Amino acid sequence: MDERAALALLSGELDAAGDDAAIVDDLVVTTDMLHERTDFPNGTTQYTAGWRAVGASLSDVAAMGAEASAAVAAYAVPEFTRADLLAFVRGASDVCDLVGAEYVGGDLDGHDEFTVATTAIGRLADDPVTRGGASTDELVCVTGTLGRSAAALEFFERGDAERANDLFRFEPRIAAGRALAARATAMMDSSDGLARSLHQLGEASDCGFAIESDRIPIHDSVRAVTDTDDDEDALERATTFGEDFELVATVPESELDAVREATAVPVSVLGTVTAREDGITMDGTELEDRGFTHG
């Protein structure tokens, strides 16, 4: 079975499965595993790898509306080198510092492929925001812009590693998640891509979504790797590639101004929450469930 089928199997066995992080008392806990073959293109620095691996778990904390507390990583490589190990730890520490958390270590092991398993912990100041609270006629929103990781991959392939690494080092939306926590009814991060995230939110909340393509905020870098006149290609990268780690949330229309005022990053309205039988649509056409999958 693939990753999604395995997750579906486990959700039937584990009551806590199904959201971006598990809730234990007033803490949220999440873990991720990244591999060189699928997650770190040729040219990715170890500093960027540390930042991105830990940032991915911090993004899950953000999606629950929690404050970030700490992160650890299990770091496995065929051979340890001083420069690579220190660079990884510095990247992991710097992304934690950026969001007010602390990188507190982890584990080291030998492995035939560079592999990182990260865990992040956050603390809830309010009720958690899960994927299951959206209601009809609410607004569906996204923070920031989409497509930067798709553009980064293209820059890696072109040999522009400096620009690619810069794009790969995203800011986990901890502050935005905290701002949304008191007002959003459902939320998750967009690591699997906008299209797949909407399908996952729709399934959890038993609802549909009607979004408009011209409202989707596309990162400027996407235009640098696509034909400037090819809107379809740019939109495809922004909606299905994934790995952008923005927040997708549903918000009552009456709360939108307050959300935007409290959130330091842009919050774009993509469309509205609809009835489940209406499905997930973009510009009135069914939006296919496609996105990032490990494996």
N, C-alpha and C positions, 0 to 999 in steps of 0.2 A: 504494500500500500504506500501511497505517497504521504507527504507531510500532513496535508489537510485531512486525509482519511485517518491518519494516526491520531491527530488532535481530536477529531470527532469521536473516535473510539474512547479516548481517555476522558472526554467530557462526560461520558456516561458512567465512568467509574469514580471520578473525583468531583465532589460538590464545588470545590473552589476553582475548577477550571473554567475557562471561557472568557475571562477578561484579560487586560494587559498585565495585571499583577494580582497576586493573591493577597488577601487581607487577613492579617493575624492581629487580633486586638486592634490597636490604633496604628499598626504598621502595615505597609505594603511591601511585598517581596517579589522580585522577579529575576529570572535567569535567562541567559541567551548563550548560544554557541555559534562561533563564526570560524570559517575555514579559509585557508589561503586560496584553494581552488575556486570557491564560490563567492567569496566576500572581499578578497584583497587582490585586486588586479596587479599585474606586473608593473612595478613602479611605485606602489604604495609604500611609504616609509613606515618604519616601526613606530615612529612618533604618531603618525596618522592612525595606524592600526590600534594603538593604545587608546587614542582619543575616540575613535569610531566604535570600537568594541564596547567600551564602558559607556559611551554616549547612547548606544542602542538600548542598554538596560535603563539608563536614566530617563530615556524617552518613555518607557513603559510606566515609570513612576509618575512622570508628568501627566500621562493619560488618565491616571486615577485621581488627579487633582491634589497630589500629595507634595509635601516638601521633601527634597532629597537630603538624605542623611549620610550615606556611605556606600562605597562600592568595593568589590574585590574581583580579582581575575585569576583564573587558572591558565597559565601560559605554558604551552607545549611546543617544542621545536626539535628538529633533528640534532642541532648543536647550539649550545649557548655561546653568545659572544657578548662581551662587555658593552660595546656600543649599542647593539640592538636591544638588549635587555633594559639598559638605562633609558634609551629613547622611548621604548614602549611605556615604561613606568611614568616617565615625564609627560607623555601624551595623556595617559590615564589620569594622572594627578591634575593636569591643567584643565581638562574638561570638567572634572569634579569641582575644582576651584571656581570655575565659571558660573556654576549653578549653586554654590554654597554648600557643597557636599565635601566629603573627604575620601580620598583613595587610601585604603587601609591594608593593602597587601593582597595575599592570595596563595597560590601554589605554583610550583614549577614541576615540569615533567618532560621526559623525552617522547617524541612522536615523529612519525615519518613525514608528517605534513604540519606546517605551522597552523596551530589551532588554539583558539581562545574561548574559554567559558567564563562569562561574567555574571555577577550577581549584584543587584542594587537594592538598597533598602530606603524607604521613605516613611515619613510620619504624616498622618492625617490630622489636619486642624479642623476639617469639616467632614461631613459625610462623603464617602468616596463617590466618584462619578463612574458608573459602570456603562456597559454597552446597551443595557436593556431598558432605558427610560424614555426613549423618544415617543412623542405623541403627534398625531395628525395636525397639520397646519403650522407646526413649528418650522423654524429656519434651519437649514443645514449649512454649516460654516466650516472654513478651514483657516488655520493660521498660516502666515508667511506665504511662500511661493512653492510651486512644485516643479520637479524636473531637474534639480541641480545634480542629483546623483546620476541620472541618465547622461547629462552633459559631461560629468566627471569621467564616466566610463569611456566616452568618446575621446576625451582628451588623453586618457591613459593610452588608448589604442593609437593615437596620433603621435605619442611620444612626448607630449607636453605634461610631464609628471608634476611640475611645480603647480600649474593651474589646477590639475586634477586633484592633487592632495589638498589644496586650499578648499576646493568645493566639497571634498569628502569630510572635512572637519566642520560638521554642523553644530549648531547650538541646541542642546536639548531644551524643550519648551517648558521647563519647570515653572518659570514665572507666569507664563501664559496659562498653564494648567491650573495654577493656584488662582489666577484671576477668573478663570472660567468655572472653577469648582462650585461657587455659590449660585451660579446661574444656568449652567449647562444641564440638560436632562440626560444626555448620553454622550460618551466621548471615547475615542481610542486614538492611537497614533497611526500614521499613514505608512508605516514601514512596508506593508505589502502592496502599496499603491492605492490611489484614490478609489478606483473602480472596485477593487476587492474589499477595501475598507467599508464602502457603502453597502456592499452585499453582506458583510459580516455584521454591521450595525443593524441592517434591515432584518436579518435573521434573529438577532438577539432581542430587538425591540418589536418584532412582529409588525413591521411597517414597510412601506415603500419610500422611494425618493424620486422627485422630479427635479433634475438639475439642468442648467443651461451652460453650454460649452463656453460661451463668451464671457462667463463670469469666473471661469477657472483661472487663478493667478499663476502664470507661467514664469519661471525664473529667467532672467535675462540671458544667462549662459546657454539656455536651450537654443536661442536664436543664433548663437555663434557656431553651433554644430549642425544646424539644419538650414535648408534653403529658406531665405527670408520670406519667400512667398508660399512656403509649404506649411500652411496652418495645420493641416491634418497630421503631419509628422510631428510637429511640436506638441500638439494636443495629445497624441498617442504616448509620447514620452512622459508627459506630465501626468497622465491618468493611469497608466498601467505599469510603468517601470518599477515604481516603489523606491524604498530605501531613502525617502526624503525626511522622515521623522518629524513631520508636522502633526498638528492635532486636528482631527475631524470631529466636530461636535454638533449637537442639535441644541437650539436655543429658542425660547419663546420670543416672538417678535418684540414684545414689550421690554425685553431685557437687552436687546441688541446694542442700544446706545451705551448702556452701562458697561457691557462687555468690552466694547471698543474703547471706552474711556479708561478702563482698568487694565487693558492689555497693551503692553509696549510694542508688540509686533502687529502688523496689519491683520485684520480678521475679515475675510471675504465671505459674502453670502453666495452660495452656489445654487440654491433653490429651496424647495420646501419638502417637508415630510408628508407623505401621502398614505393611503390605505395599502395594506399588504397586497391586496389583489391587483393593485395598479402597477406593481413591480418596481424595478430600479430603472429609470429612464434618463437619457440625456437628449435634449432637444426633441422630446416626444418619441424617441426610438429606444428600444431595450438596450441597456448598457451591459455588455457582456462581463461576466465575472472572470476577469483576468488580472494577474499581478505577479508579484515576486513569490517564488516558492523555493525553499531549500531542497537540495537533493539532486 
